[in-house]
């Protein structure tokens, strides 16, 4: 299906900070919405009309999303004539919004449904809950991850907060899907101690390093981080912040 029109809004000048372009993460979010059977509002006809629906299937191979048929037959016919449809829903109580072009009427599991192309971008208006601090580029702290084959890999940490970390990795060294969890990951915090926790992969993006090589950055969320470990991370963040302020003051 054709590429989707860009999702634009002027309501928030920092909206680009919440725009998701990773195909893997978009699929993960849409499937999470599907599994929770969240209500989706589809706005069309330049916002003059809307209908209520839900996601019934996310097909990553075909690159399509299937939506339930609406209850109003007149609106069902009108939405088929629309070139742009804005869909608004939630994931874990966080607002999610994306745009699709024309939808097609199909039969799904013996019932009428709508099929649309997977969006190229998705807006998730989730503000950061934790202060996130970039870690040293030279001699970076690392996260030791146990892979499914029980092998271990040490990956550099790009930033850290009480909520999670961002790791830098070569794609061929660490394979995962958005939503995968790794157990008993170990982070050594200099002069503070060692933190061992489970992490969940929440997003990934390709980045270009200063030398021109391609690498990957993955955002990871801590799973049930214990209070004593939270305190250790907080001490490390404070320590690192003080050291940087001291250097800038010189």
Secondary structure as a PSIPRED ss2 file (coil, helix, strand):
# PSIPRED VFORMAT (PSIPRED V4.0)

   1 X C   1.000  0.000  0.000
   2 X C   1.000  0.000  0.000
   3 X C   1.000  0.000  0.000
   4 X C   1.000  0.000  0.000
   5 X C   1.000  0.000  0.000
   6 X C   1.000  0.000  0.000
   7 X C   1.000  0.000  0.000
   8 X C   1.000  0.000  0.000
   9 X C   1.000  0.000  0.000
  10 X C   1.000  0.000  0.000
  11 X C   1.000  0.000  0.000
  12 X C   1.000  0.000  0.000
  13 X C   1.000  0.000  0.000
  14 X C   1.000  0.000  0.000
  15 X H   0.000  1.000  0.000
  16 X H   0.000  1.000  0.000
  17 X H   0.000  1.000  0.000
  18 X H   0.000  1.000  0.000
  19 X E   0.000  0.000  1.000
  20 X E   0.000  0.000  1.000
  21 X C   1.000  0.000  0.000
  22 X C   1.000  0.000  0.000
  23 X H   0.000  1.000  0.000
  24 X H   0.000  1.000  0.000
  25 X H   0.000  1.000  0.000
  26 X H   0.000  1.000  0.000
  27 X H   0.000  1.000  0.000
  28 X H   0.000  1.000  0.000
  29 X H   0.000  1.000  0.000
  30 X H   0.000  1.000  0.000
  31 X H   0.000  1.000  0.000
  32 X H   0.000  1.000  0.000
  33 X H   0.000  1.000  0.000
  34 X H   0.000  1.000  0.000
  35 X H   0.000  1.000  0.000
  36 X C   1.000  0.000  0.000
  37 X C   1.000  0.000  0.000
  38 X C   1.000  0.000  0.000
  39 X C   1.000  0.000  0.000
  40 X E   0.000  0.000  1.000
  41 X E   0.000  0.000  1.000
  42 X E   0.000  0.000  1.000
  43 X E   0.000  0.000  1.000
  44 X E   0.000  0.000  1.000
  45 X C   1.000  0.000  0.000
  46 X C   1.000  0.000  0.000
  47 X C   1.000  0.000  0.000
  48 X C   1.000  0.000  0.000
  49 X E   0.000  0.000  1.000
  50 X E   0.000  0.000  1.000
  51 X E   0.000  0.000  1.000
  52 X E   0.000  0.000  1.000
  53 X E   0.000  0.000  1.000
  54 X C   1.000  0.000  0.000
  55 X E   0.000  0.000  1.000
  56 X E   0.000  0.000  1.000
  57 X E   0.000  0.000  1.000
  58 X E   0.000  0.000  1.000
  59 X E   0.000  0.000  1.000
  60 X C   1.000  0.000  0.000
  61 X C   1.000  0.000  0.000
  62 X C   1.000  0.000  0.000
  63 X C   1.000  0.000  0.000
  64 X E   0.000  0.000  1.000
  65 X E   0.000  0.000  1.000
  66 X E   0.000  0.000  1.000
  67 X E   0.000  0.000  1.000
  68 X E   0.000  0.000  1.000
  69 X C   1.000  0.000  0.000
  70 X C   1.000  0.000  0.000
  71 X C   1.000  0.000  0.000
  72 X C   1.000  0.000  0.000
  73 X H   0.000  1.000  0.000
  74 X H   0.000  1.000  0.000
  75 X H   0.000  1.000  0.000
  76 X H   0.000  1.000  0.000
  77 X H   0.000  1.000  0.000
  78 X H   0.000  1.000  0.000
  79 X H   0.000  1.000  0.000
  80 X C   1.000  0.000  0.000
  81 X C   1.000  0.000  0.000
  82 X C   1.000  0.000  0.000
  83 X C   1.000  0.000  0.000
  84 X C   1.000  0.000  0.000
  85 X E   0.000  0.000  1.000
  86 X E   0.000  0.000  1.000
  87 X E   0.000  0.000  1.000
  88 X E   0.000  0.000  1.000
  89 X E   0.000  0.000  1.000
  90 X E   0.000  0.000  1.000
  91 X E   0.000  0.000  1.000
  92 X C   1.000  0.000  0.000
  93 X C   1.000  0.000  0.000
  94 X E   0.000  0.000  1.000
  95 X E   0.000  0.000  1.000
  96 X E   0.000  0.000  1.000
  97 X E   0.000  0.000  1.000
  98 X E   0.000  0.000  1.000
  99 X E   0.000  0.000  1.000
 100 X E   0.000  0.000  1.000
 101 X C   1.000  0.000  0.000
 102 X C   1.000  0.000  0.000
 103 X C   1.000  0.000  0.000
 104 X E   0.000  0.000  1.000
 105 X E   0.000  0.000  1.000
 106 X E   0.000  0.000  1.000
 107 X E   0.000  0.000  1.000
 108 X E   0.000  0.000  1.000
 109 X C   1.000  0.000  0.000
 110 X C   1.000  0.000  0.000
 111 X E   0.000  0.000  1.000
 112 X E   0.000  0.000  1.000
 113 X E   0.000  0.000  1.000
 114 X E   0.000  0.000  1.000
 115 X E   0.000  0.000  1.000
 116 X E   0.000  0.000  1.000
 117 X E   0.000  0.000  1.000
 118 X C   1.000  0.000  0.000
 119 X C   1.000  0.000  0.000
 120 X C   1.000  0.000  0.000
 121 X C   1.000  0.000  0.000
 122 X E   0.000  0.000  1.000
 123 X E   0.000  0.000  1.000
 124 X E   0.000  0.000  1.000
 125 X C   1.000  0.000  0.000
 126 X C   1.000  0.000  0.000
 127 X C   1.000  0.000  0.000
 128 X C   1.000  0.000  0.000
 129 X C   1.000  0.000  0.000
 130 X C   1.000  0.000  0.000
 131 X C   1.000  0.000  0.000
 132 X C   1.000  0.000  0.000
 133 X E   0.000  0.000  1.000
 134 X E   0.000  0.000  1.000
 135 X C   1.000  0.000  0.000
 136 X C   1.000  0.000  0.000
 137 X C   1.000  0.000  0.000
 138 X C   1.000  0.000  0.000
 139 X C   1.000  0.000  0.000
 140 X C   1.000  0.000  0.000
 141 X C   1.000  0.000  0.000
 142 X E   0.000  0.000  1.000
 143 X E   0.000  0.000  1.000
 144 X E   0.000  0.000  1.000
 145 X E   0.000  0.000  1.000
 146 X E   0.000  0.000  1.000
 147 X C   1.000  0.000  0.000
 148 X C   1.000  0.000  0.000
 149 X C   1.000  0.000  0.000
 150 X C   1.000  0.000  0.000
 151 X C   1.000  0.000  0.000
 152 X E   0.000  0.000  1.000
 153 X E   0.000  0.000  1.000
 154 X E   0.000  0.000  1.000
 155 X E   0.000  0.000  1.000
 156 X E   0.000  0.000  1.000
 157 X E   0.000  0.000  1.000
 158 X E   0.000  0.000  1.000
 159 X E   0.000  0.000  1.000
 160 X E   0.000  0.000  1.000
 161 X C   1.000  0.000  0.000
 162 X C   1.000  0.000  0.000
 163 X C   1.000  0.000  0.000
 164 X E   0.000  0.000  1.000
 165 X E   0.000  0.000  1.000
 166 X E   0.000  0.000  1.000
 167 X E   0.000  0.000  1.000
 168 X E   0.000  0.000  1.000
 169 X E   0.000  0.000  1.000
 170 X C   1.000  0.000  0.000
 171 X C   1.000  0.000  0.000
 172 X C   1.000  0.000  0.000
 173 X C   1.000  0.000  0.000
 174 X C   1.000  0.000  0.000
 175 X C   1.000  0.000  0.000
 176 X C   1.000  0.000  0.000
 177 X C   1.000  0.000  0.000
 178 X C   1.000  0.000  0.000
 179 X C   1.000  0.000  0.000
 180 X C   1.000  0.000  0.000
 181 X E   0.000  0.000  1.000
 182 X E   0.000  0.000  1.000
 183 X E   0.000  0.000  1.000
 184 X E   0.000  0.000  1.000
 185 X E   0.000  0.000  1.000
 186 X E   0.000  0.000  1.000
 187 X E   0.000  0.000  1.000
 188 X E   0.000  0.000  1.000
 189 X E   0.000  0.000  1.000
 190 X C   1.000  0.000  0.000
 191 X C   1.000  0.000  0.000
 192 X C   1.000  0.000  0.000
 193 X E   0.000  0.000  1.000
 194 X E   0.000  0.000  1.000
 195 X E   0.000  0.000  1.000
 196 X E   0.000  0.000  1.000
 197 X E   0.000  0.000  1.000
 198 X E   0.000  0.000  1.000
 199 X E   0.000  0.000  1.000
 200 X E   0.000  0.000  1.000
 201 X E   0.000  0.000  1.000
 202 X E   0.000  0.000  1.000
 203 X E   0.000  0.000  1.000
 204 X E   0.000  0.000  1.000
 205 X E   0.000  0.000  1.000
 206 X E   0.000  0.000  1.000
 207 X E   0.000  0.000  1.000
 208 X E   0.000  0.000  1.000
 209 X C   1.000  0.000  0.000
 210 X C   1.000  0.000  0.000
 211 X C   1.000  0.000  0.000
 212 X C   1.000  0.000  0.000
 213 X C   1.000  0.000  0.000
 214 X E   0.000  0.000  1.000
 215 X E   0.000  0.000  1.000
 216 X E   0.000  0.000  1.000
 217 X E   0.000  0.000  1.000
 218 X E   0.000  0.000  1.000
 219 X E   0.000  0.000  1.000
 220 X E   0.000  0.000  1.000
 221 X E   0.000  0.000  1.000
 222 X E   0.000  0.000  1.000
 223 X E   0.000  0.000  1.000
 224 X C   1.000  0.000  0.000
 225 X C   1.000  0.000  0.000
 226 X C   1.000  0.000  0.000
 227 X H   0.000  1.000  0.000
 228 X H   0.000  1.000  0.000
 229 X H   0.000  1.000  0.000
 230 X H   0.000  1.000  0.000
 231 X H   0.000  1.000  0.000
 232 X H   0.000  1.000  0.000
 233 X H   0.000  1.000  0.000
 234 X H   0.000  1.000  0.000
 235 X H   0.000  1.000  0.000
 236 X H   0.000  1.000  0.000
 237 X H   0.000  1.000  0.000
 238 X H   0.000  1.000  0.000
 239 X H   0.000  1.000  0.000
 240 X H   0.000  1.000  0.000
 241 X H   0.000  1.000  0.000
 242 X H   0.000  1.000  0.000
 243 X H   0.000  1.000  0.000
 244 X H   0.000  1.000  0.000
 245 X H   0.000  1.000  0.000
 246 X H   0.000  1.000  0.000
 247 X H   0.000  1.000  0.000
 248 X H   0.000  1.000  0.000
 249 X H   0.000  1.000  0.000
 250 X C   1.000  0.000  0.000
